[in-house]
Amino acid sequence: MAGNNGASTPEDDDPFGYLYADGQAAGAQPPGQGGYGYPGPAAQPGVPRTSYNQVRNVGERQYGQPQQPPQQGYGYPPPQGAYNRPNPQYAAPETYPGGATTAQVPQGGRGGAGGSGKGGPNTKGLLIAAVAVVAVVLIGIGAALLTSDGDKDKKKDEATSTQGPGSKVEESPTPTPSQSASAPADLPKQDAAMLKLGGTARLDNTVSGAKGANGQYVNLNEVGRSATWTVEVPQAGEYTLFVTYGVPGKDAKTSLTVNSEAPRGINMKNYANAPEGDLEKGWTTTYAYVNLVKGSNTLMISCNEGDQCDANLDQLSLEAGHRTR
């Protein structure tokens, strides 16, 4: 609220009175001496009053800062008092008794309040923050690794408790080979007494030691005598024919005919090294390789011209492939 220090009315308060002759006669002065060119607060009859609250240009008032001296027009003396001291006519309202108090804004550098005032960033604080972030990341990684190891140990314990030690591996059951994939079944063996006899061949059992049933065997000691074995094999290929026989302490020789092939000689040597004329100690075995077809085959042992047939035939047997005993 403006003070009323004069008797005049507000309309008599002309801020530009110092520009006119009547205003100058009334005591109007240029700015700096009083309110809008008028004297100080002392009231005089007939003199326009001066307001306590003076109007200023925008941005002119600086709260808490020293007041700059007003710009003076040409030809006017400078205002009284030294620079940087408040002018009573232009003082801020808070400078008057009972006026509002303006909070002082703390001045500081870019480092914030209480900083060093150098204007640079707080590198120490940033370094501490970075170290803290790295520590948190490392702690998180360690916790994740510990959790993963714990899960693995737990699964291992579960596997051990339910299936036995973890290092023990249960072997898969060995597949049972099928009949066709397994080794060929034992091929047949035949007593000479069961063979088909030819010529004047006959059974005899007067010499002990024969392996056939009832000790029977076939005597081949005459040209034209023969014994034929009809046998089936599961597949074609090479086989070994084993012949059990007996000789009287000396070598013999007979003929072997396979299917429709030409006869070939088969040696019946005295492998038992029996004394000559001792048939009981002359039982032994020989073999010959034969090629058979799948299915039925005929094997004939005979005494042909030129053979030495003083021998007794005991048993015949087959084995797949080339074998020796």
Disulfide bonds with the S-S distance in Angstrom:
Cys303-Cys309 1.75
